[in-house]
Amino acid sequence: MADAASGNGNSRSAKRRKRSRRANPDGTMTLIEHIYEFRRRLGFALLALVFGGVLGFLWFQTKVGPIESLGEIMNAPYCAIPPERRFGSEHGCKLLQTVPFEAFMIQLKVGLAAGAVLTSPAWLYQIWAFIAPGLYSKERKYALTFVAFASVLFATGAVLAYLLIPHALELLMNFGGDQFITALTGDKYISFMLSLLVIFGVSFELPLLVVMLNRVGAVKYQQLKKWRRGIVFVLFVFAAFATPGSDPFSMIGLAGALTILFEISIQITRIHDRKLDRARADEGWDKLADDEAAPFDYTPSTVDDEPAAPPSASSKGGRPNTDDIT
């Protein structure tokens, strides 16, 4: 039993060395070991999401110091509507529940979404720890830069959507005049908010995508400059179909923000392509004709330039090798 225990301990320590960046810097593993590593990282990521969901569920009705409860944060755009336009305003700013279990499901849905955001460093690290050993150092630097800018852009888009929601709701509710009053159910309102936050956040990744395609050489500044008007038109069409409320306020806000970000990305590609053109001019590559060979040194090395083979054991007077005898 002691031998079995020591054997298990040795196997666990060997697995730790496999996962250690010091002992195994290139992340070399067999297929089975990669599957086990993926299962382990996925389990940790799911645990982080569950833990974040519990925190978000408790935060929904709990105020944390100066921070308002999650329910009040989500209801703030609805409460910004004038009281005379809300149904049941004499009871305060409250959403309508049509089925008994609806409030619990809303709290669970919002709590999971907020928990995923709160614990994003933990589960994103698990994803990064799984794919990083297979990347070169330069690729790791580019990947970290991409994730950092993607997170900032997603948060910026979500914040912009949160600021636009009260104006969009007020504009939509004023179309009916005094003949209508709005009674929003909790499920419809929360679904509208979450979908708008996600759509704005994902849409704000457009400039990062354009810059990365330019970095890898897939698109050039001259192409983007030629396609600018068509792309801007496509952005407005996308905003018209993507906004869940189909109101002009949020559509114009999303399309205008995407147009500005797209123009910024075009200018970044212009600066990058200009640097590449200057580097090519310094090396003389831009003066080459299409049918002209590149200025590489094609002279083959001679046998004398190759490193000498290490002396064999027989030349040292030692015991001859089997290959030497044959």
Secondary structure, 3 states (H helix, E strand, C coil): CHHHHHHHHHHHHHHHHHHCCCCCCCCCCCHHHHHHHHHHHHHHHHHHHHHHHHHHHHHCCCCECCECCHHHHHHHHHHCCCHHHECCHHHCCCCECCCCCHHHHHHHHHHHHHHHHHCHHHHHHHHHHHHHHHCCHHHHHHHHHHHHHHHHHHHHHHHHHHHHHHHHHHHHHCCCHHHCCECCEHHHHHHHHHHHHHHHHHHCCHHHHHHHHHHCCCCCHHHHHHHHHHHHHHHHHHHHHHCCCCCHHHHHHHHHHHHHHHHHHHHHHHHHHHHHHHHHHHHCHHHCCCCCCCCCCCCCCCHHHCCCCCCCCCCCCCCCCHHHHC
